[in-house]
Amino acid sequence: MVETLRARQAGAAGLSASGLRRAAERGEYERIARGIYRASDAAPANWEWIEAVSRNSAATICLTSALAHYDLTDEIPEALEVAIPRGSRLPATEGAISWRSFDAATFEIGRSMIDIEGSDLRVGIYSPERCIADAFRMRAEVGYELGRDALKEWLRRGGKPTTMIAMAESLPRARRPLVTALEILA
């Protein structure tokens, strides 16, 4: 039995669309979102992360959600913040997911893949440095405190200002506010 299954992949798993629906009715699969099913006996997993990567394979956890994953903020995001390349269609989702469009030219900067715990899927996530730089360049949307507080914690854990400046220089509108914050905190 496949752990996470999209309705359109049912044929590859040996099920028709109606067979998948009947399997869900029998309790073999749980419907976690429109067109996404998970085996009932699968380990517990983060359904929003699964839905995000199932809707767009380039899905990348960003901003507050990624900073919370790295324990660099005490803020609890209202919705999972997920970046996709600008120009991609914004997926319709049932879960609490906030889609963000990031420039395709800078999309891969600081991006890595991690396993979704309890699942056979992987999702993209931005590095702490990228998330802090993004928080500074998007401060009008996310608030100035998010970047400042995450930067303080990152520095407290031994982060090097030169590493942060190098990241900020590769992203538009990030260097100036970040350097100013580093000067104030130093």
LOBAGU-677763 format. One line per field, with one value per residue: residue number from 1; residue in three letters; x, y, z of N, C-alpha, C in turn. Coordinates in steps of 0.05 Angstrom, whole numbers, plus 5000, padded with zeros to 4 digits. Last residue first. Example, Ala and Ser with C-alpha at 12.3 -4.5 7.8 and 13.67 -1.06 7.14 Angstrom:
LOBAGU-677763
resi = [2 / 1]
resn = [SER / ALA]
n_c1 = [5257 / 5264]
n_c2 = [4955 / 4886]
n_c3 = [5142 / 5156]
ca_c1 = [5273 / 5246]
ca_c2 = [4979 / 4910]
ca_c3 = [5143 / 5156]
c_c1 = [5258 / 5264]
c_c2 = [5001 / 4934]
c_c3 = [5157 / 5156]
END
This chain:
LOBAGU-677763
resi = [186 / 185 / 184 / 183 / 182 / 181 / 180 / 179 / 178 / 177 / 176 / 175 / 174 / 173 / 172 / 171 / 170 / 169 / 168 / 167 / 166 / 165 / 164 / 163 / 162 / 161 / 160 / 159 / 158 / 157 / 156 / 155 / 154 / 153 / 152 / 151 / 150 / 149 / 148 / 147 / 146 / 145 / 144 / 143 / 142 / 141 / 140 / 139 / 138 / 137 / 136 / 135 / 134 / 133 / 132 / 131 / 130 / 129 / 128 / 127 / 126 / 125 / 124 / 123 / 122 / 121 / 120 / 119 / 118 / 117 / 116 / 115 / 114 / 113 / 112 / 111 / 110 / 109 / 108 / 107 / 106 / 105 / 104 / 103 / 102 / 101 / 100 / 99 / 98 / 97 / 96 / 95 / 94 / 93 / 92 / 91 / 90 / 89 / 88 / 87 / 86 / 85 / 84 / 83 / 82 / 81 / 80 / 79 / 78 / 77 / 76 / 75 / 74 / 73 / 72 / 71 / 70 / 69 / 68 / 67 / 66 / 65 / 64 / 63 / 62 / 61 / 60 / 59 / 58 / 57 / 56 / 55 / 54 / 53 / 52 / 51 / 50 / 49 / 48 / 47 / 46 / 45 / 44 / 43 / 42 / 41 / 40 / 39 / 38 / 37 / 36 / 35 / 34 / 33 / 32 / 31 / 30 / 29 / 28 / 27 / 26 / 25 / 24 / 23 / 22 / 21 / 20 / 19 / 18 / 17 / 16 / 15 / 14 / 13 / 12 / 11 / 10 / 9 / 8 / 7 / 6 / 5 / 4 / 3 / 2 / 1]
resn = [ALA / LEU / ILE / GLU / LEU / ALA / THR / VAL / LEU / PRO / ARG / ARG / ALA / ARG / PRO / LEU / SER / GLU / ALA / MET / ALA / ILE / MET / THR / THR / PRO / LYS / GLY / GLY / ARG / ARG / LEU / TRP / GLU / LYS / LEU / ALA / ASP / ARG / GLY / LEU / GLU / TYR / GLY / VAL / GLU / ALA / ARG / MET / ARG / PHE / ALA / ASP / ALA / ILE / CYS / ARG / GLU / PRO / SER / TYR / ILE / GLY / VAL / ARG / LEU / ASP / SER / GLY / GLU / ILE / ASP / ILE / MET / SER / ARG / GLY / ILE / GLU / PHE / THR / ALA / ALA / ASP / PHE / SER / ARG / TRP / SER / ILE / ALA / GLY / GLU / THR / ALA / PRO / LEU / ARG / SER / GLY / ARG / PRO / ILE / ALA / VAL / GLU / LEU / ALA / GLU / PRO / ILE / GLU / ASP / THR / LEU / ASP / TYR / HIS / ALA / LEU / ALA / SER / THR / LEU / CYS / ILE / THR / ALA / ALA / SER / ASN / ARG / SER / VAL / ALA / GLU / ILE / TRP / GLU / TRP / ASN / ALA / PRO / ALA / ALA / ASP / SER / ALA / ARG / TYR / ILE / GLY / ARG / ALA / ILE / ARG / GLU / TYR / GLU / GLY / ARG / GLU / ALA / ALA / ARG / ARG / LEU / GLY / SER / ALA / SER / LEU / GLY / ALA / ALA / GLY / ALA / GLN / ARG / ALA / ARG / LEU / THR / GLU / VAL / MET]
n_c1 = [5511 / 5460 / 5470 / 5494 / 5452 / 5415 / 5444 / 5445 / 5390 / 5377 / 5416 / 5403 / 5352 / 5337 / 5350 / 5404 / 5458 / 5468 / 5450 / 5492 / 5533 / 5513 / 5516 / 5571 / 5587 / 5566 / 5554 / 5523 / 5518 / 5471 / 5466 / 5452 / 5400 / 5375 / 5378 / 5348 / 5298 / 5288 / 5289 / 5248 / 5203 / 5200 / 5177 / 5131 / 5116 / 5112 / 5157 / 5199 / 5225 / 5278 / 5278 / 5261 / 5303 / 5344 / 5321 / 5321 / 5376 / 5394 / 5367 / 5345 / 5281 / 5262 / 5221 / 5207 / 5190 / 5155 / 5138 / 5130 / 5149 / 5175 / 5197 / 5266 / 5286 / 5330 / 5344 / 5364 / 5397 / 5367 / 5326 / 5303 / 5322 / 5293 / 5240 / 5218 / 5162 / 5099 / 5069 / 5011 / 4996 / 4952 / 4916 / 4884 / 4864 / 4884 / 4904 / 4967 / 4984 / 5028 / 5088 / 5108 / 5158 / 5162 / 5137 / 5138 / 5093 / 5076 / 5020 / 4989 / 5003 / 5063 / 5083 / 5145 / 5195 / 5249 / 5283 / 5274 / 5269 / 5213 / 5209 / 5231 / 5193 / 5149 / 5167 / 5201 / 5183 / 5187 / 5170 / 5150 / 5157 / 5112 / 5051 / 5017 / 5051 / 5073 / 5025 / 5009 / 5053 / 5048 / 4998 / 5007 / 5059 / 5042 / 5044 / 5050 / 4993 / 4945 / 4917 / 4952 / 4921 / 4907 / 4882 / 4836 / 4834 / 4865 / 4864 / 4828 / 4859 / 4848 / 4817 / 4764 / 4726 / 4729 / 4778 / 4763 / 4727 / 4763 / 4794 / 4754 / 4745 / 4795 / 4826 / 4891 / 4945 / 4977 / 4967 / 4915 / 4923 / 4941 / 4899 / 4898 / 4960 / 4981 / 5027 / 5039 / 5012 / 5017]
n_c2 = [5898 / 5914 / 5955 / 5926 / 5891 / 5929 / 5947 / 5899 / 5894 / 5938 / 5926 / 5873 / 5866 / 5879 / 5815 / 5774 / 5771 / 5799 / 5764 / 5727 / 5760 / 5773 / 5723 / 5715 / 5757 / 5745 / 5678 / 5648 / 5633 / 5641 / 5696 / 5700 / 5679 / 5716 / 5762 / 5745 / 5740 / 5794 / 5818 / 5791 / 5805 / 5861 / 5881 / 5844 / 5823 / 5867 / 5897 / 5860 / 5832 / 5835 / 5808 / 5758 / 5743 / 5738 / 5694 / 5655 / 5650 / 5630 / 5580 / 5559 / 5534 / 5471 / 5424 / 5356 / 5288 / 5229 / 5189 / 5207 / 5220 / 5282 / 5294 / 5311 / 5369 / 5406 / 5476 / 5541 / 5584 / 5598 / 5586 / 5636 / 5677 / 5673 / 5673 / 5705 / 5674 / 5678 / 5639 / 5614 / 5588 / 5539 / 5500 / 5460 / 5461 / 5501 / 5513 / 5542 / 5589 / 5572 / 5609 / 5659 / 5648 / 5585 / 5587 / 5579 / 5579 / 5577 / 5553 / 5603 / 5631 / 5613 / 5636 / 5661 / 5655 / 5633 / 5593 / 5538 / 5521 / 5526 / 5581 / 5593 / 5569 / 5603 / 5655 / 5637 / 5572 / 5512 / 5504 / 5467 / 5443 / 5412 / 5426 / 5390 / 5361 / 5400 / 5413 / 5365 / 5357 / 5402 / 5391 / 5344 / 5314 / 5249 / 5184 / 5128 / 5094 / 5069 / 5095 / 5130 / 5188 / 5228 / 5282 / 5306 / 5353 / 5319 / 5271 / 5215 / 5154 / 5085 / 5046 / 5054 / 5047 / 5097 / 5089 / 5049 / 5079 / 5114 / 5077 / 5059 / 5104 / 5107 / 5042 / 5019 / 5010 / 5053 / 5076 / 5096 / 5138 / 5187 / 5222 / 5225 / 5210 / 5184 / 5157 / 5100 / 5044 / 4977]
n_c3 = [5341 / 5329 / 5292 / 5251 / 5237 / 5217 / 5172 / 5143 / 5132 / 5100 / 5056 / 5034 / 5011 / 4958 / 4929 / 4949 / 4957 / 5003 / 5042 / 5043 / 5062 / 5112 / 5137 / 5138 / 5170 / 5221 / 5239 / 5296 / 5349 / 5374 / 5371 / 5317 / 5320 / 5354 / 5322 / 5277 / 5300 / 5313 / 5261 / 5233 / 5266 / 5270 / 5224 / 5185 / 5137 / 5101 / 5110 / 5105 / 5067 / 5080 / 5130 / 5115 / 5080 / 5119 / 5147 / 5107 / 5096 / 5145 / 5150 / 5083 / 5064 / 5039 / 5004 / 5023 / 5008 / 5032 / 5063 / 5133 / 5182 / 5162 / 5101 / 5092 / 5055 / 5013 / 5009 / 4989 / 4980 / 4919 / 4884 / 4870 / 4840 / 4793 / 4808 / 4866 / 4898 / 4924 / 4974 / 5007 / 5066 / 5088 / 5120 / 5068 / 5017 / 4961 / 4896 / 4878 / 4832 / 4780 / 4774 / 4775 / 4823 / 4856 / 4924 / 4994 / 5048 / 5114 / 5145 / 5186 / 5230 / 5266 / 5325 / 5347 / 5365 / 5323 / 5313 / 5305 / 5254 / 5249 / 5251 / 5201 / 5169 / 5182 / 5169 / 5109 / 5081 / 5046 / 4980 / 4923 / 4876 / 4868 / 4893 / 4920 / 4952 / 4984 / 5013 / 5038 / 5072 / 5105 / 5127 / 5157 / 5183 / 5210 / 5239 / 5192 / 5165 / 5164 / 5124 / 5074 / 5048 / 4990 / 4955 / 4935 / 4984 / 5041 / 5065 / 5075 / 5089 / 5074 / 5097 / 5108 / 5071 / 5045 / 5019 / 4984 / 4953 / 4929 / 4900 / 4865 / 4835 / 4809 / 4819 / 4837 / 4830 / 4832 / 4784 / 4794 / 4829 / 4816 / 4823 / 4879 / 4910 / 4971 / 5015 / 5017 / 4982 / 5000]
ca_c1 = [5539 / 5463 / 5456 / 5509 / 5477 / 5408 / 5437 / 5471 / 5404 / 5365 / 5416 / 5429 / 5358 / 5326 / 5343 / 5375 / 5447 / 5477 / 5434 / 5465 / 5536 / 5516 / 5490 / 5554 / 5596 / 5555 / 5574 / 5522 / 5544 / 5479 / 5471 / 5478 / 5419 / 5378 / 5390 / 5377 / 5311 / 5289 / 5307 / 5276 / 5210 / 5208 / 5206 / 5138 / 5118 / 5092 / 5131 / 5191 / 5196 / 5270 / 5286 / 5245 / 5276 / 5346 / 5326 / 5296 / 5357 / 5404 / 5362 / 5365 / 5303 / 5261 / 5242 / 5198 / 5210 / 5158 / 5159 / 5121 / 5125 / 5174 / 5174 / 5245 / 5286 / 5307 / 5352 / 5343 / 5392 / 5387 / 5342 / 5287 / 5334 / 5322 / 5252 / 5231 / 5190 / 5114 / 5084 / 5030 / 4998 / 4977 / 4924 / 4899 / 4845 / 4889 / 4881 / 4949 / 4980 / 5000 / 5074 / 5098 / 5139 / 5173 / 5139 / 5146 / 5106 / 5085 / 5046 / 4988 / 4975 / 5049 / 5070 / 5120 / 5174 / 5227 / 5294 / 5273 / 5296 / 5226 / 5198 / 5245 / 5220 / 5147 / 5161 / 5194 / 5197 / 5179 / 5192 / 5142 / 5177 / 5137 / 5072 / 5005 / 5034 / 5090 / 5041 / 4992 / 5047 / 5073 / 5001 / 4990 / 5049 / 5058 / 5034 / 5059 / 5018 / 4965 / 4908 / 4945 / 4943 / 4899 / 4906 / 4853 / 4822 / 4858 / 4876 / 4830 / 4846 / 4861 / 4845 / 4783 / 4732 / 4705 / 4776 / 4784 / 4717 / 4742 / 4807 / 4767 / 4723 / 4786 / 4812 / 4864 / 4927 / 4976 / 4994 / 4920 / 4910 / 4961 / 4907 / 4876 / 4942 / 4971 / 5013 / 5034 / 5027 / 5000]
ca_c2 = [5893 / 5892 / 5961 / 5948 / 5880 / 5914 / 5966 / 5910 / 5874 / 5935 / 5951 / 5880 / 5854 / 5895 / 5843 / 5778 / 5755 / 5810 / 5788 / 5718 / 5746 / 5794 / 5736 / 5695 / 5756 / 5767 / 5697 / 5656 / 5632 / 5613 / 5684 / 5710 / 5667 / 5688 / 5762 / 5752 / 5716 / 5774 / 5827 / 5789 / 5777 / 5845 / 5885 / 5859 / 5804 / 5846 / 5911 / 5870 / 5832 / 5848 / 5836 / 5772 / 5747 / 5758 / 5720 / 5663 / 5659 / 5655 / 5602 / 5560 / 5553 / 5490 / 5444 / 5384 / 5309 / 5253 / 5182 / 5206 / 5203 / 5261 / 5301 / 5291 / 5353 / 5387 / 5448 / 5520 / 5576 / 5607 / 5564 / 5616 / 5674 / 5676 / 5648 / 5708 / 5685 / 5676 / 5663 / 5612 / 5614 / 5544 / 5527 / 5464 / 5460 / 5482 / 5515 / 5519 / 5586 / 5575 / 5584 / 5650 / 5667 / 5605 / 5574 / 5594 / 5563 / 5595 / 5545 / 5584 / 5624 / 5623 / 5613 / 5666 / 5645 / 5652 / 5620 / 5550 / 5523 / 5499 / 5565 / 5603 / 5558 / 5574 / 5648 / 5658 / 5597 / 5524 / 5509 / 5479 / 5462 / 5398 / 5438 / 5410 / 5347 / 5387 / 5433 / 5378 / 5337 / 5398 / 5415 / 5343 / 5341 / 5267 / 5211 / 5143 / 5109 / 5058 / 5097 / 5104 / 5176 / 5208 / 5271 / 5291 / 5346 / 5343 / 5294 / 5238 / 5178 / 5111 / 5039 / 5062 / 5024 / 5091 / 5110 / 5043 / 5057 / 5125 / 5093 / 5040 / 5095 / 5129 / 5062 / 5027 / 4988 / 5037 / 5065 / 5074 / 5114 / 5166 / 5216 / 5211 / 5230 / 5178 / 5182 / 5116 / 5069 / 5000]
ca_c3 = [5348 / 5348 / 5318 / 5264 / 5248 / 5241 / 5193 / 5153 / 5148 / 5127 / 5071 / 5046 / 5036 / 4981 / 4926 / 4947 / 4934 / 4977 / 5037 / 5035 / 5036 / 5092 / 5134 / 5125 / 5142 / 5205 / 5231 / 5268 / 5336 / 5370 / 5397 / 5326 / 5303 / 5363 / 5349 / 5274 / 5290 / 5334 / 5282 / 5224 / 5259 / 5293 / 5228 / 5209 / 5159 / 5102 / 5109 / 5132 / 5066 / 5055 / 5128 / 5134 / 5069 / 5098 / 5161 / 5120 / 5075 / 5134 / 5169 / 5106 / 5062 / 5062 / 5005 / 5017 / 5016 / 5015 / 5044 / 5105 / 5181 / 5183 / 5118 / 5093 / 5079 / 5015 / 5011 / 4989 / 5007 / 4938 / 4894 / 4884 / 4866 / 4791 / 4798 / 4840 / 4900 / 4899 / 4968 / 4984 / 5053 / 5074 / 5127 / 5093 / 5039 / 4982 / 4914 / 4882 / 4861 / 4788 / 4779 / 4750 / 4811 / 4837 / 4898 / 4971 / 5027 / 5093 / 5135 / 5165 / 5227 / 5241 / 5314 / 5334 / 5383 / 5330 / 5313 / 5332 / 5264 / 5246 / 5273 / 5225 / 5169 / 5185 / 5197 / 5129 / 5083 / 5071 / 4998 / 4949 / 4883 / 4876 / 4876 / 4902 / 4933 / 4964 / 4998 / 5018 / 5051 / 5089 / 5111 / 5133 / 5181 / 5193 / 5240 / 5216 / 5162 / 5183 / 5152 / 5086 / 5063 / 5010 / 4969 / 4917 / 4959 / 5025 / 5080 / 5057 / 5100 / 5068 / 5089 / 5128 / 5087 / 5060 / 5040 / 5003 / 4969 / 4945 / 4921 / 4884 / 4853 / 4826 / 4803 / 4844 / 4826 / 4857 / 4788 / 4775 / 4839 / 4817 / 4796 / 4865 / 4897 / 4944 / 5007 / 5040 / 4980 / 5000]
c_c1 = [5550 / 5492 / 5461 / 5496 / 5493 / 5433 / 5430 / 5465 / 5430 / 5379 / 5402 / 5427 / 5383 / 5332 / 5331 / 5369 / 5417 / 5466 / 5442 / 5449 / 5509 / 5519 / 5492 / 5527 / 5579 / 5563 / 5562 / 5542 / 5545 / 5505 / 5480 / 5485 / 5448 / 5399 / 5395 / 5391 / 5341 / 5303 / 5310 / 5296 / 5239 / 5216 / 5216 / 5168 / 5125 / 5092 / 5108 / 5165 / 5184 / 5240 / 5276 / 5252 / 5258 / 5319 / 5328 / 5299 / 5331 / 5386 / 5371 / 5357 / 5320 / 5285 / 5239 / 5222 / 5199 / 5180 / 5164 / 5144 / 5114 / 5147 / 5171 / 5221 / 5263 / 5309 / 5327 / 5355 / 5371 / 5379 / 5363 / 5305 / 5321 / 5336 / 5282 / 5245 / 5201 / 5141 / 5099 / 5043 / 5020 / 4975 / 4952 / 4905 / 4858 / 4867 / 4886 / 4926 / 4960 / 4998 / 5046 / 5084 / 5133 / 5151 / 5150 / 5145 / 5112 / 5102 / 5053 / 5016 / 4971 / 5020 / 5055 / 5109 / 5146 / 5208 / 5273 / 5286 / 5297 / 5254 / 5210 / 5235 / 5235 / 5174 / 5160 / 5189 / 5188 / 5196 / 5182 / 5165 / 5171 / 5159 / 5098 / 5026 / 5022 / 5074 / 5058 / 5008 / 5029 / 5067 / 5026 / 4993 / 5033 / 5045 / 5053 / 5048 / 5025 / 4992 / 4929 / 4938 / 4935 / 4925 / 4896 / 4878 / 4842 / 4845 / 4871 / 4841 / 4849 / 4845 / 4861 / 4812 / 4752 / 4709 / 4751 / 4784 / 4738 / 4731 / 4786 / 4781 / 4734 / 4764 / 4804 / 4852 / 4899 / 4956 / 4995 / 4946 / 4915 / 4949 / 4929 / 4885 / 4922 / 4954 / 5006 / 5018 / 5019 / 5018]
c_c2 = [5910 / 5887 / 5939 / 5955 / 5901 / 5901 / 5951 / 5931 / 5884 / 5915 / 5948 / 5904 / 5865 / 5883 / 5855 / 5807 / 5759 / 5796 / 5801 / 5743 / 5737 / 5782 / 5757 / 5708 / 5736 / 5766 / 5719 / 5678 / 5638 / 5610 / 5655 / 5698 / 5675 / 5674 / 5733 / 5751 / 5721 / 5748 / 5805 / 5796 / 5774 / 5817 / 5866 / 5859 / 5818 / 5830 / 5891 / 5884 / 5843 / 5849 / 5849 / 5802 / 5763 / 5763 / 5742 / 5690 / 5669 / 5667 / 5629 / 5582 / 5553 / 5509 / 5461 / 5402 / 5336 / 5271 / 5205 / 5196 / 5200 / 5246 / 5277 / 5301 / 5332 / 5372 / 5432 / 5493 / 5554 / 5599 / 5572 / 5595 / 5651 / 5672 / 5649 / 5682 / 5685 / 5690 / 5658 / 5639 / 5612 / 5572 / 5532 / 5494 / 5466 / 5483 / 5493 / 5526 / 5563 / 5571 / 5590 / 5623 / 5658 / 5623 / 5594 / 5576 / 5580 / 5579 / 5564 / 5577 / 5602 / 5613 / 5622 / 5639 / 5648 / 5638 / 5642 / 5577 / 5534 / 5499 / 5537 / 5588 / 5567 / 5561 / 5617 / 5647 / 5614 / 5549 / 5523 / 5480 / 5475 / 5417 / 5426 / 5423 / 5366 / 5371 / 5420 / 5398 / 5350 / 5379 / 5413 / 5368 / 5343 / 5294 / 5230 / 5171 / 5124 / 5072 / 5088 / 5108 / 5150 / 5197 / 5253 / 5279 / 5331 / 5334 / 5320 / 5261 / 5200 / 5133 / 5064 / 5055 / 5031 / 5067 / 5105 / 5064 / 5049 / 5103 / 5105 / 5055 / 5075 / 5120 / 5085 / 5045 / 4994 / 5014 / 5048 / 5060 / 5090 / 5139 / 5194 / 5204 / 5214 / 5201 / 5179 / 5141 / 5087 / 5025]
c_c3 = [5370 / 5357 / 5338 / 5291 / 5262 / 5253 / 5219 / 5175 / 5159 / 5144 / 5099 / 5065 / 5050 / 5008 / 4952 / 4945 / 4931 / 4953 / 5010 / 5027 / 5025 / 5064 / 5112 / 5118 / 5125 / 5176 / 5214 / 5262 / 5307 / 5355 / 5395 / 5353 / 5311 / 5346 / 5358 / 5301 / 5286 / 5325 / 5304 / 5246 / 5251 / 5286 / 5250 / 5214 / 5186 / 5127 / 5111 / 5132 / 5092 / 5052 / 5102 / 5134 / 5089 / 5085 / 5140 / 5134 / 5087 / 5113 / 5158 / 5125 / 5087 / 5058 / 5029 / 5019 / 5008 / 5026 / 5025 / 5087 / 5153 / 5181 / 5137 / 5110 / 5077 / 5042 / 5014 / 4991 / 5010 / 4966 / 4915 / 4897 / 4882 / 4818 / 4797 / 4832 / 4872 / 4902 / 4942 / 4979 / 5032 / 5061 / 5114 / 5097 / 5066 / 5003 / 4936 / 4901 / 4865 / 4818 / 4787 / 4752 / 4782 / 4825 / 4878 / 4946 / 5003 / 5073 / 5112 / 5157 / 5206 / 5240 / 5289 / 5323 / 5370 / 5349 / 5319 / 5334 / 5292 / 5258 / 5273 / 5250 / 5194 / 5186 / 5201 / 5157 / 5106 / 5075 / 5023 / 4968 / 4910 / 4883 / 4886 / 4883 / 4912 / 4944 / 4977 / 5001 / 5030 / 5066 / 5094 / 5115 / 5154 / 5192 / 5224 / 5215 / 5188 / 5181 / 5172 / 5115 / 5075 / 5023 / 4991 / 4929 / 4941 / 4999 / 5066 / 5073 / 5079 / 5082 / 5083 / 5121 / 5109 / 5079 / 5057 / 5026 / 4991 / 4964 / 4940 / 4906 / 4873 / 4845 / 4821 / 4823 / 4835 / 4854 / 4813 / 4778 / 4820 / 4825 / 4794 / 4837 / 4881 / 4934 / 4977 / 5034 / 5004 / 5000]
END
